[in-house]
């Protein structure tokens, strides 16, 4: 498997900047090796996490644990902050994805103040600023945990279809480089490909094949733009049977050949 260097440190990034490298960097199905919190303060759109698509609006806080497949729209009117906790973060965070609709004004203010203080300490050269940053991040973890407890009472337990799709996306994240197709993955889950695809379409509007193809091609685009590995080696590392098959699949989803995409980016 081709390895990339993953960021180690906490970063706060304005959400519009996440899409600066192209819509594929936020909208395509992918995962990252660190927890991420998205705090939307303006605008609206749709976000897919673990195969479930929901709308988001202002004052929505969304926690995406490390390794969870996701993608979301970032329109021109969307603003907010993304907190990347770092690959080796020691902050205690909920282990399941959260989509919190923060309606209480004081809770919105608490989060805004914490993010401001985290950024201020990260930018500071005052004594013990790194320790202060860790403490504020710890408070952020406590805030998320408390908000999750409040929200749990209002959220119905996911039905069987949603649970299946969550299992599928977790399996897909582990196996997308292996060359397995939807039939292979469905068999591992003990269901038919038809049933799996029906559940995927109901929860996120995409077929099981679409989710798999998007995940593989996102990784291909990332490797093409962030490494100098040969195109054929990238295709092989993602389970494509031949360079020609990789090129056809890549061009079908992106409109570019792998080499053309690399030159353009």
N, C-alpha and C positions, 0 to 999 in steps of 0.2 A: 504494500500500500504506500502511495506517495504521501509523505508527511509535510505539513506546513507548520511554521512556528506560530503558536497561538499567543495572543496577548496575555500577560501575567498580571497586570495591574488594573485597578479600578479606573474606569473612565466615565465621564458624563458627556453625552453628545446630544446636541440639538437634533430632534427627530428629522427635520427637513434635510439635514446633512447626511443622514443615512442613505438617502436616495440619490446623493450627488453622483455616485458612480454608475447610475443607471437603475431603472425600475426593477430589473432582475435581482438586484442585490437585496431588495426588501420583499418583493412580491413572490418570487419563486420559492417553492418548498425547499427548506434547508434547515440545518440545525447548527448551533455553535457550542463550543466546549466550555462554556461558562454561563452562569445564570444571567438573565437580563430582565430589567424592569422597564416597562414603557409607561410613561405618565403623560397622557394627552391633556392639554389645556385648551385646545381650540380645534375645531373641525370635526369631521366624522369620516368613517370608512368601514372597511371590513377586514377582519383578521381571522386567520385559520391557525389553530393550535391543535396538534395531535389529531388532525382530521376533522375537527369541528369548526365550522365557520359561524362567526357572530359579528354583529355590528358594534362599532365603538363610537363614542362621542366624547365631548369635553368632560374632564374629570373622571376618566376611566383609568385605572391603574391595572396593568397586566403584567404578571410575573411569568416568565418563561424559564423553567429550569434548564440546566445544561443538558444537551443531547435530545431535546424535544423538538420535533419537526414543526416548523411554522412558516408563515409568510403573511404580509399585510400590505394593504394599500396605503400610500402616503400621497394625498392630493395636495395641491398648492395652498390650500387653506388650513392644512393640518400643522399644528405646532405642539411642542412639548419637549420632554427630556427622556433620553434613554440612558439607563444606568447599567453599565457592564461591570460585573463584580470581579472579573478576573478569573483565570482558569484555576488558580490555587487559592481562591477566596476561602477564608475561615468564618465568614459571616453565616450565622444560622438563619436559614431561609426555609419557607415551606417547600416540601419536596414535590408537590403536585402543581400543575399550572393554575393560576388564579386570574379571573377576570372580575375586577371589583369596580362597581359603579359607586363612586364616592359622592353621595348627595349632601352630606353634612358639611357646612361651610368651614367649621372649625377643623374637621379632619382634612379637608383640602388645604387649609392654611398650615396645618402641622406638616404635611408632606412637603409643601413648597419651602417651608423654613428649613427642614432637614436637608433637602437637596441644596439649598443655598449654602448652608453651613458646611456640607461635605465639599462642595466646590471651593469655598473660601479656604478651608483648611488644606485642601490639595494644592492650591495656588500659593499658600503661605510659606514663608521661610522662618516662621516663629518657632521657638523651642517646642518640641513634642507635637508638632503639627501632624506627623504621621500617626501618632497614637490617638490624637483627637479625631482624625479621619476614621480610624477603626471604630472608635466609640460611637460616632454618629452613624456609621454603617450598621453597627449593632442595634442602635435605636430604630433604624429603618427596618431591620428585620423584625423587631418586636412590633412595630406599627403594622407591618404586613400581616403578621400572625394574628393580631387582634382584629384587624379588618376582615380577615378570612373567617374567623369564628363568627363574627356578626353576620357575614354574608351566607354562611352555610345553612342557616335556618331558612333562608328564602329560596335556596336553590334545590330543585327536585333532583333525586338520584338519577344519574344517566340511565337511559333505557338500554336494552340489550344491543340494539344497533349501534349506538354511540360507544358502548363499551367495546364492541367488536372492532370498530374503526380505530379506537385508541390503541387497542392491542396490535392492529395491523400496522399503524404508523410507527409504533415502537419496534416491531419486528423489521419493518422496512428500513428503519434507520440503522439497524444492525447488519442488514443483509444486502443493501442496495449495491454494494460493490461486488457481490458474489456472482452476478449473472443470472440469478434466480428470476423467473417471471412471476406474474400474478398467480398462475395456477400452482406453482411451487409454494408460494407464500400462503395462499389460501389453504392448501393441504396441511401445512404446518399448524394452521389455526383451526383445522377440523371443520372447514366450511367449503362450499363450492365457490368458484370464481364469480359465478352469477350473483349469488347471495352477497358476497363481499362487495362487489361493484354496486349493487343496489343500495346497500347501507352507506357506502362512501358518497354516492350521489345525494342521498337524503341528508347527510350531515354536513357536507361541504360543497356540493355541486360539482364534484370532480369524480371521475371513475377511479377505480383502484389502479388501473394502468396509467392514468394521467398523473396520479400522485407519485408513482414509481419513476415514470419518465422525467417528471419535473425535478425530482430529487437528484437523479443521476446527472441530468444536464446542468443543473445548478453547480454541482461539484465539478463538472467538466469546465464550466466557464470560470469558476474560481481558480482552478489549477492552471488554466490557460493564461489568466491575467496575473497570477501571483507567483508562478514558477516558470522556469525555462525548460521544463521537461519536454521531450519530444511528443508530438501529438499522438503518435501510435502508442507510446508508453502510457499516456493518460487514458486512452481508450481501453487498453488492456487492464489497467488498474481499477477500472470501473465495471469490469465484467463484460465488455463488448467483445463479441466473438471474432471480429476482424476490424481492421482500420476502415474498410469500406462501410461496414454496418454502423460504426461509430459516426462516421461523417454523415451518413444519411439521417440517422436519428438526431444528430446535433442540428443539422440544417433544417430538418422538419420543424423543430421547436423554436429555433432562433432566426432562421432566414439567412444564416451565414454558415460557411464552412468553418471547422475549428481553426484552421490557419487564418482565414479571413477575420474571424472574431478576434484572434490574438493580435493581429496587425492593427485592427481598429481600436483596440483598448490598450 
